[in-house]
Amino acid sequence: MGEGWGGGGTRRAFLTALLALPACTFTPAYAPGGPAQSLQGSIRVDDPSDKNGFDLVERLEERLGRPNTPRYRLAYSITTKPVGVGITPDAATTRYNLTGQIDWSLTDLSGTRVAGGTVTNFTSYSATGSTVAGLAAEEDAALRLMRILADQIVMRLIAVSGTLP
């Protein structure tokens, strides 16, 4: 008979691992005293210059809070590109992937870069139907893309939050 939950080996290993958990040094990022707690309300994101920038800043402030007393500045550069991926036999494009890339940099108040990088991702939308429906689908895809990319930036900020000055 194999060792599943009915066998003693797997259950014993699970219980041993469960008991060892409190001994690890894991601390939730946003817990009191956690490394990412200091990010809340301390990052001033550059003002948006277009709809994509507005959607990005909105999501970053939703996740990180609006800055009360900013300690850091987050600068960014957004690049998006629609790529036709669904093409009919008569050469009409019916589906697009909207690719996006954001180069970002976090600096302290003295202007010293403390973190940064590039995040990339994509979303898709359908171009079938009316012109209005196609434009609405494209706008919705752009909003989703900016939210995805903002979440990626926040994850990277959380990952380095313990090393920030």
N, CA and C of each residue as an Amber inpcrd file, in Angstrom:
protein
   495
   0.8450000  -1.1820000   0.0000000   0.0000000   0.0000000   0.0000000
   0.8870000   1.2400000   0.0000000   0.5790000   2.2120000  -0.8890000
   1.3930000   3.4220000  -1.0060000   1.2170000   4.3270000   0.1960000
   2.1270000   5.2640000   0.3160000   2.0550000   6.1920000   1.4370000
   1.3330000   7.4610000   1.0220000   0.1100000   7.6180000   1.3640000
  -0.6560000   8.8440000   1.1770000  -0.9010000   9.4030000   2.5590000
  -2.0380000  10.0300000   2.7280000  -2.3710000  10.5370000   4.0580000
  -2.6120000   9.3870000   5.0290000  -2.9260000   8.2000000   4.4830000
  -3.1430000   7.0550000   5.3560000  -1.8370000   6.4810000   5.8770000
  -0.7470000   6.6560000   5.1350000   0.5560000   6.1600000   5.5690000
   1.1720000   7.1100000   6.5610000   2.0070000   6.6050000   7.4230000
   2.5860000   7.4190000   8.4810000   3.6760000   8.3660000   8.0150000
   4.4160000   8.0260000   6.9420000   5.5630000   8.8210000   6.5180000
   5.1960000  10.2140000   6.0550000   4.2140000  10.3350000   5.1930000
   3.8320000  11.6310000   4.6540000   3.2010000  12.5020000   5.7330000
   2.3490000  11.9220000   6.5390000   1.7060000  12.6680000   7.6180000
   2.7520000  13.1640000   8.6080000   3.7080000  12.3170000   8.9240000
   4.7560000  12.6660000   9.8730000   5.6050000  13.8190000   9.3120000
   5.9560000  13.7570000   8.0340000   6.7560000  14.8130000   7.4140000
   5.9860000  16.1380000   7.4120000   4.6840000  16.0700000   7.1190000
   3.8630000  17.2740000   7.1090000   3.8020000  17.8960000   8.5020000
   3.5660000  17.0940000   9.5140000   3.4710000  17.6110000  10.8770000
   4.8050000  18.1730000  11.3490000   5.9000000  17.5290000  10.9670000
   7.2190000  18.0330000  11.3370000   7.4550000  19.3980000  10.6920000
   7.1020000  19.5260000   9.4100000   7.2620000  20.8020000   8.7140000
   6.3690000  21.8740000   9.3280000   5.1580000  21.5060000   9.6970000
   4.2260000  22.4460000  10.3110000   4.7520000  22.9430000  11.6530000
   5.3350000  22.0570000  12.4340000   5.8840000  22.4510000  13.7260000
   7.1410000  23.3020000  13.5730000   7.8800000  23.1120000  12.4970000
   9.0970000  23.8790000  12.2720000   8.7980000  25.2830000  11.7580000
   7.6070000  25.5280000  11.2530000   7.2560000  26.8080000  10.6730000
   7.4820000  27.9950000  11.6130000   7.0740000  27.9230000  12.8830000
   7.3150000  29.0740000  13.7550000   8.7960000  29.3820000  13.9530000
   9.6770000  28.4480000  13.6820000  11.1000000  28.6750000  13.8710000
  11.7300000  29.4280000  12.7040000  11.0160000  29.5360000  11.5900000
  11.5990000  30.2370000  10.4420000  11.5600000  31.7370000  10.6920000
  12.2440000  32.4840000   9.8630000  12.3200000  33.9320000  10.0590000
  11.3560000  34.6860000   9.1590000  10.3460000  34.0250000   8.6530000
   9.3690000  34.6640000   7.7730000   8.5850000  35.7220000   8.5370000
   8.5050000  36.9090000   7.9620000   7.6890000  37.9890000   8.5010000
   6.8300000  38.5220000   7.3710000   5.5160000  38.5950000   7.5500000
   4.6850000  39.1620000   6.4890000   5.1560000  40.5710000   6.1320000
   5.1920000  40.8710000   4.8580000   5.7500000  42.1360000   4.3770000
   5.0640000  43.3520000   4.9730000   3.7370000  43.3210000   5.1070000
   2.9990000  44.4790000   5.6070000   2.6590000  44.3740000   7.0970000
   3.1890000  43.3870000   7.7880000   2.9270000  43.2520000   9.2200000
   3.5860000  44.4100000   9.9710000   3.1090000  44.7090000  11.1770000
   3.7860000  45.7410000  11.9700000   5.2640000  45.3870000  12.1070000
   6.1060000  46.3120000  11.7150000   7.5390000  46.0680000  11.7330000
   8.0510000  45.3250000  10.5110000   7.1430000  44.9240000   9.6100000
   7.5430000  44.2330000   8.3810000   8.2500000  45.1920000   7.4400000
   9.0760000  44.6740000   6.5540000   9.8820000  45.5460000   5.6950000
   9.0780000  46.4380000   4.7500000   7.9320000  45.9800000   4.2690000
   7.1630000  46.7690000   3.3050000   6.2440000  47.7830000   3.9700000
   6.0940000  47.7080000   5.2640000   5.2220000  48.6580000   5.9550000
   5.7030000  50.0930000   5.7480000   7.0140000  50.2760000   5.6290000
   7.5590000  51.6230000   5.4490000   7.2720000  52.1930000   4.0610000
   6.8340000  51.3490000   3.1150000   6.4980000  51.8370000   1.7780000
   5.1630000  52.5670000   1.7520000   4.2730000  52.2020000   2.6490000
   2.9320000  52.7860000   2.6590000   2.9990000  54.2960000   2.8570000
   2.4790000  55.0350000   1.8790000   2.4150000  56.4900000   1.9800000
   3.7520000  57.1910000   1.8830000   4.7950000  56.5230000   1.3900000
   6.1090000  57.1650000   1.3520000   6.6840000  57.3190000  -0.0530000
   5.9330000  56.9130000  -1.0940000   6.4460000  56.9940000  -2.4590000
   5.5900000  57.9620000  -3.2690000   6.2370000  58.9920000  -3.7980000
   5.5380000  59.9260000  -4.6840000   5.8170000  59.4940000  -6.1150000
   4.7600000  59.0900000  -6.8030000   4.8660000  58.6520000  -8.1890000
   4.7770000  59.8950000  -9.0750000   5.6230000  59.9540000 -10.1050000
   5.5810000  61.0820000 -11.0340000   4.1750000  61.2750000 -11.5910000
   3.8290000  62.5310000 -11.8660000   2.5060000  62.8500000 -12.4050000
   2.3250000  62.1950000 -13.7780000   1.1180000  61.7220000 -14.0670000
   0.8580000  61.1130000 -15.3750000   0.7680000  62.1670000 -16.4700000
   1.1340000  61.7440000 -17.6910000   1.0390000  62.6650000 -18.8250000
   0.0330000  62.1830000 -19.8670000  -0.5420000  60.9810000 -19.6480000
  -1.5350000  60.4420000 -20.5790000  -2.4200000  59.4440000 -19.8370000
  -3.3540000  58.8430000 -20.5560000  -4.3170000  57.9030000 -19.9460000
  -3.6140000  56.6990000 -19.3260000  -2.6320000  56.1250000 -20.0220000
  -1.9020000  54.9860000 -19.4520000  -1.2020000  55.3830000 -18.1600000
  -0.5660000  56.5530000 -18.1570000   0.1030000  57.0350000 -16.9500000
  -0.8870000  57.2470000 -15.8130000  -2.0510000  57.8000000 -16.1370000
  -3.0780000  58.0050000 -15.1150000  -3.5020000  56.6730000 -14.5020000
  -3.7530000  55.6690000 -15.3580000  -4.1760000  54.3570000 -14.8530000
  -3.0770000  53.7030000 -14.0160000  -1.8190000  53.8650000 -14.4290000
  -0.6920000  53.3110000 -13.6760000  -0.5800000  53.9690000 -12.3030000
  -0.5790000  55.2890000 -12.2800000  -0.4410000  56.0170000 -11.0120000
  -1.6050000  55.6980000 -10.0820000  -2.8110000  55.6190000 -10.6310000
  -3.9810000  55.2990000  -9.8190000  -3.7920000  53.9560000  -9.1130000
  -3.3280000  52.9480000  -9.8560000  -3.1310000  51.6220000  -9.2620000
  -1.9890000  51.6180000  -8.2570000  -0.8950000  52.2970000  -8.5620000
   0.2270000  52.3520000  -7.6100000  -0.2040000  53.0100000  -6.3040000
  -0.9600000  54.1090000  -6.4050000  -1.4220000  54.7780000  -5.1830000
  -2.4600000  53.9450000  -4.4450000  -3.2320000  53.1710000  -5.1850000
  -4.1940000  52.2580000  -4.5590000  -3.4510000  51.2090000  -3.7270000
  -2.3530000  50.7060000  -4.2370000  -1.5840000  49.6550000  -3.5570000
  -0.6380000  50.2020000  -2.4850000  -0.0260000  51.3750000  -2.7400000
   0.9980000  51.8980000  -1.8390000   0.5090000  53.0560000  -0.9770000
  -0.6630000  53.5780000  -1.2810000  -1.1810000  54.7280000  -0.5460000
  -0.6730000  56.0280000  -1.1470000  -1.4430000  57.0760000  -0.9540000
  -0.9870000  58.4000000  -1.4020000   0.0760000  58.8740000  -0.4310000
   1.0920000  59.5440000  -0.9230000   2.1920000  59.9390000  -0.0380000
   1.8080000  61.0620000   0.9200000   2.0400000  60.8000000   2.1940000
   1.8490000  61.8270000   3.2210000   3.1280000  62.6420000   3.3370000
   4.1880000  61.9710000   3.6730000   5.5150000  62.5740000   3.7340000
   6.4230000  61.7080000   2.8670000   6.5050000  62.0240000   1.5850000
   7.2660000  61.1650000   0.6710000   8.7340000  61.0640000   1.0560000
   9.2280000  59.8390000   1.0030000  10.6580000  59.5700000   1.2230000
  11.3290000  59.1800000  -0.0780000  10.4900000  58.7780000  -1.0570000
  11.0140000  58.3030000  -2.3370000  10.2100000  58.8980000  -3.4870000
  10.8450000  58.8940000  -4.6630000  10.1910000  59.3120000  -5.9010000
  10.2650000  58.1520000  -6.8740000   9.1360000  57.8370000  -7.5130000
   9.0990000  56.7770000  -8.5060000   8.8720000  57.4020000  -9.8790000
   9.8880000  57.2890000 -10.7370000   9.7910000  57.7670000 -12.1130000
   9.5470000  56.5660000 -13.0140000   8.8680000  56.7930000 -14.1280000
   8.5360000  55.6740000 -15.0090000   8.4410000  56.1430000 -16.4500000
   8.6110000  55.1960000 -17.3470000   8.4390000  55.4300000 -18.7820000
   7.6490000  54.2480000 -19.3350000   6.5190000  54.5370000 -19.9760000
   5.6130000  53.4910000 -20.4620000   5.7170000  53.3670000 -21.9750000
   5.8110000  52.1250000 -22.4450000   5.7650000  51.8420000 -23.8770000
   4.7270000  50.7510000 -24.1010000   3.7890000  50.9840000 -25.0140000
   2.8030000  49.9590000 -25.3660000   2.7890000  49.7820000 -26.8800000
   2.3700000  48.5890000 -27.2950000   2.3260000  48.3030000 -28.7320000
   1.2680000  47.2430000 -28.9990000   0.2830000  47.5430000 -29.8720000
  -0.6800000  46.5100000 -30.2590000  -0.0720000  45.6130000 -31.3450000
  -0.2710000  44.3070000 -31.1840000   0.2380000  43.3340000 -32.1550000
  -0.9320000  42.4730000 -32.6040000  -1.2150000  42.4880000 -33.8940000
  -2.3000000  41.6630000 -34.4290000  -1.9540000  40.1940000 -34.3400000
  -2.8490000  39.4000000 -33.7440000  -2.5840000  37.9570000 -33.5950000
  -3.6750000  37.0840000 -34.2060000  -4.8340000  37.6270000 -34.4360000
  -5.9210000  36.8670000 -35.0620000  -6.2340000  37.4620000 -36.4160000
  -5.9240000  36.7270000 -37.4690000  -6.1100000  37.2710000 -38.8110000
  -6.9730000  36.2990000 -39.6170000  -7.9940000  36.8390000 -40.2630000
  -8.9040000  36.0300000 -41.0770000  -8.2710000  35.7530000 -42.4460000
  -8.8390000  34.8080000 -43.1970000  -8.3010000  34.5230000 -44.5380000
  -8.3040000  35.7450000 -45.4760000  -9.2070000  36.7030000 -45.2260000
  -9.2070000  37.8950000 -46.0680000  -8.3780000  39.0320000 -45.4620000
  -7.4370000  38.6800000 -44.5800000  -6.4370000  39.5970000 -43.9910000
  -7.0180000  40.6420000 -43.0400000  -8.1460000  40.3930000 -42.4240000
  -8.7010000  41.3040000 -41.4090000  -8.2150000  40.8400000 -40.0340000
  -7.7140000  41.7610000 -39.2570000  -7.2380000  41.4310000 -37.9050000
  -8.4340000  41.4220000 -36.9600000  -8.5970000  40.3160000 -36.2320000
  -9.7430000  40.1640000 -35.3300000  -9.3390000  40.1520000 -33.8590000
  -8.0710000  40.0060000 -33.5700000  -7.6180000  39.9470000 -32.1870000
  -6.2390000  40.5820000 -32.0950000  -6.0310000  41.3040000 -30.9900000
  -4.7550000  41.9670000 -30.7460000  -4.2180000  41.5820000 -29.3750000
  -2.9090000  41.5080000 -29.2750000  -2.2180000  41.4940000 -27.9940000
  -1.6930000  42.9080000 -27.7950000  -1.9480000  43.4820000 -26.6460000
  -1.4020000  44.7860000 -26.3020000  -0.2330000  44.5360000 -25.3640000
   0.9950000  44.7370000 -25.8720000   2.1820000  44.5210000 -25.0540000
   2.5520000  45.8160000 -24.3640000   3.1190000  45.6970000 -23.1880000
   3.5190000  46.8820000 -22.4450000   4.8190000  46.6720000 -21.7140000
   5.5640000  47.7530000 -21.6080000   6.8240000  47.7350000 -20.8640000
   6.9170000  49.0280000 -20.0760000   7.3420000  48.9180000 -18.8340000
   7.5730000  50.0990000 -18.0120000   8.9780000  50.0160000 -17.4460000
   9.7720000  51.0240000 -17.7650000  11.0760000  51.1940000 -17.1260000
  10.8230000  52.1180000 -15.9400000  11.2340000  51.6880000 -14.7440000
  10.9450000  52.4820000 -13.5570000  12.1930000  52.6300000 -12.6990000
  12.1940000  53.6970000 -11.9160000  13.3260000  53.9750000 -11.0470000
  12.8210000  54.6100000  -9.7570000  13.2880000  54.0960000  -8.6440000
  12.9430000  54.6420000  -7.3290000  14.1750000  55.3500000  -6.7880000
  14.0150000  56.6260000  -6.4660000  15.1260000  57.3900000  -5.9110000
  14.7380000  57.9400000  -4.5500000  15.7450000  58.1460000  -3.7110000
  15.4580000  58.7950000  -2.4350000  15.4050000  60.3020000  -2.6800000
  15.1630000  61.0810000  -1.6350000  14.9790000  62.5220000  -1.8090000
  16.2430000  63.2400000  -2.2690000  17.3970000  62.6150000  -2.0630000
  18.6410000  63.2330000  -2.5290000  18.8850000  62.9480000  -4.0100000
  18.0400000  62.0870000  -4.6140000  18.1980000  61.7590000  -6.0230000
  18.9850000  60.4870000  -6.2790000  19.3810000  59.7820000  -5.2250000
  20.1290000  58.5360000  -5.3720000  19.1720000  57.4010000  -5.7130000
  19.4870000  56.6840000  -6.7800000  18.6510000  55.5520000  -7.1940000
  18.8140000  54.4190000  -6.1870000  17.6940000  53.9500000  -5.6440000
  17.7380000  52.8760000  -4.6520000  17.1080000  51.5840000  -5.1650000
  16.3390000  51.6680000  -6.2440000  15.7370000  50.4720000  -6.8500000
  15.2490000  50.8530000  -8.2400000  14.9980000  49.8520000  -9.0470000
  14.4670000  50.1150000 -10.3760000  14.5290000  48.8740000 -11.2330000
  14.0180000  49.0030000 -12.4240000  14.0370000  47.8760000 -13.3350000
  13.0330000  48.0640000 -14.4490000  12.7050000  46.9550000 -15.0720000
  11.7620000  46.9390000 -16.1870000  10.7470000  45.8370000 -15.9390000
   9.4830000  46.1520000 -16.1610000   8.4280000  45.1420000 -16.0940000
   7.7540000  45.0880000 -17.4580000   7.3780000  43.8860000 -17.8740000
   6.7000000  43.7030000 -19.1530000   5.5540000  42.7170000 -18.9820000
   4.5310000  42.8830000 -19.7990000   3.4150000  41.9590000 -19.8030000
   2.5380000  42.2690000 -21.0070000   1.4080000  41.5690000 -21.1280000
   0.4880000  41.8290000 -22.2230000  -0.9270000  41.4640000 -21.8200000
  -1.8780000  42.0280000 -22.5410000  -3.2770000  41.6310000 -22.4620000
  -3.7780000  41.5110000 -23.9000000  -4.9500000  40.9390000 -24.0580000
  -5.5130000  40.7540000 -25.3940000  -6.9000000  41.3650000 -25.4640000
  -7.3030000  41.6740000 -26.6770000  -8.6630000  42.1640000 -26.8840000
  -9.1190000  41.8080000 -28.2880000 -10.4330000  41.7390000 -28.4380000
 -11.0510000  41.3930000 -29.7120000 -11.3490000  42.6520000 -30.5100000
 -11.1240000  42.5710000 -31.7980000 -11.3950000  43.7080000 -32.6760000
 -12.6030000  43.4370000 -33.5610000 -13.4240000  42.4730000 -33.1860000
 -14.6280000  42.1890000 -33.9700000 -15.7640000  43.0650000 -33.4770000
 -16.7440000  43.2670000 -34.3000000 -17.8920000  44.0950000 -33.9250000
 -17.7310000  45.4950000 -34.4620000 -18.4310000  46.4170000 -33.8320000
 -18.4330000  47.8030000 -34.2950000 -17.1290000  48.5090000 -33.9360000
 -16.9280000  49.6530000 -34.5330000 -15.7450000  50.4730000 -34.2340000
 -15.7540000  50.8890000 -32.7700000 -16.9190000  51.2740000 -32.2700000
 -17.0420000  51.6930000 -30.8780000 -16.6940000  50.5330000 -29.9420000
 -17.1870000  49.3260000 -30.2410000 -16.8860000  48.1540000 -29.4130000
 -15.3910000  47.8480000 -29.4440000 -14.7780000  47.9750000 -30.6160000
 -13.3390000  47.7380000 -30.7270000 -12.5270000  48.7360000 -29.9250000
 -12.9070000  50.0060000 -29.9650000 -12.2070000  51.0350000 -29.1910000
 -12.3920000  50.8190000 -27.6930000 -13.5950000  50.4260000 -27.2850000
 -13.8510000  50.1510000 -25.8670000 -13.0180000  48.9520000 -25.4000000
 -12.9150000  47.9230000 -26.2380000 -12.1240000  46.7480000 -25.8930000
 -10.6450000  47.1090000 -25.7720000 -10.1630000  47.9730000 -26.6670000
  -8.7620000  48.4040000 -26.6180000  -8.4830000  49.2170000 -25.3540000
  -9.4060000  50.1060000 -25.0130000  -9.2450000  50.9220000 -23.8050000
  -9.2590000  50.0510000 -22.5480000 -10.1560000  49.0710000 -22.5090000
 -10.2180000  48.1600000 -21.3720000  -8.9290000  47.3480000 -21.2570000
  -8.3880000  46.8920000 -22.3850000  -7.1330000  46.1300000 -22.3720000
  -5.9880000  46.9910000 -21.8460000  -5.9600000  48.2710000 -22.2350000
  -4.9060000  49.1750000 -21.7600000  -5.0010000  49.3780000 -20.2500000
  -6.2160000  49.5300000 -19.7240000  -6.4090000  49.6660000 -18.2790000
  -5.9290000  48.4150000 -17.5600000  -6.3260000  47.2420000 -18.0480000
  -5.8940000  45.9890000 -17.4250000  -4.3720000  45.8590000 -17.4610000
  -3.7700000  46.2370000 -18.5670000  -2.3180000  46.1420000 -18.7010000
  -1.6120000  47.0430000 -17.6940000  -2.0770000  48.2760000 -17.5280000
  -1.4450000  49.1940000 -16.5730000  -1.5830000  48.6700000 -15.1440000
  -2.7100000  48.0560000 -14.8210000  -2.8970000  47.4870000 -13.4820000
  -1.9500000  46.3090000 -13.2600000  -1.8070000  45.4680000 -14.2710000
  -0.8880000  44.3270000 -14.1660000   0.5400000  44.8150000 -13.9610000
   0.9600000  45.7950000 -14.7710000   2.3310000  46.3030000 -14.6770000
   2.5680000  47.0280000 -13.3510000   1.5780000  47.7710000 -12.8680000
   1.7010000  48.4290000 -11.5620000   1.8640000  47.3890000 -10.4590000
   1.0840000  46.3130000 -10.5250000   1.2030000  45.2560000  -9.5190000
   2.5890000  44.6100000  -9.5600000   3.1650000  44.4680000 -10.7550000
   4.5150000  43.9150000 -10.8620000   5.5300000  44.8530000 -10.2120000
   5.3820000  46.1460000 -10.4150000   6.2930000  47.1110000  -9.7800000
   6.1670000  47.0180000  -8.2670000   4.9410000  46.9560000  -7.7610000
   4.7270000  46.8660000  -6.3130000   5.3670000  45.5940000  -5.7590000
   5.2210000  44.4730000  -6.4750000   5.8500000  43.2300000  -5.9960000
   7.3610000  43.3800000  -5.9070000   7.9520000  44.0440000  -6.8880000
   9.4070000  44.2470000  -6.8590000   9.8060000  45.1970000  -5.7330000
   8.9860000  46.2130000  -5.4870000   9.2670000  47.1270000  -4.3720000
   9.1930000  46.3890000  -3.0400000   8.2000000  45.5370000  -2.8910000
   8.0800000  44.7430000  -1.6630000   9.2940000  43.8500000  -1.4950000
   9.7480000  43.2510000  -2.6040000  10.8890000  42.3410000  -2.5360000
  12.1670000  43.0450000  -2.0590000  12.3490000  44.3160000  -2.4260000
  13.5670000  45.0220000  -2.0260000  13.3430000  45.9270000  -0.8220000
  12.1390000  45.9540000  -0.2780000  11.8190000  46.9090000   0.7920000
  12.7070000  46.7520000   2.0160000  13.1820000  45.5660000   2.2870000
  14.0540000  45.3700000   3.4430000  15.4400000  45.9550000   3.2600000
  15.8090000  46.3080000   2.0330000  17.1460000  46.8520000   1.7610000
  17.1340000  48.3520000   1.5110000  15.9460000  48.9660000   1.4910000
  15.8620000  50.4020000   1.2100000  16.3380000  51.2100000   2.4060000
  17.0030000  52.3520000   2.1150000  17.4760000  53.2010000   3.2170000
  16.3300000  53.9050000   3.9150000
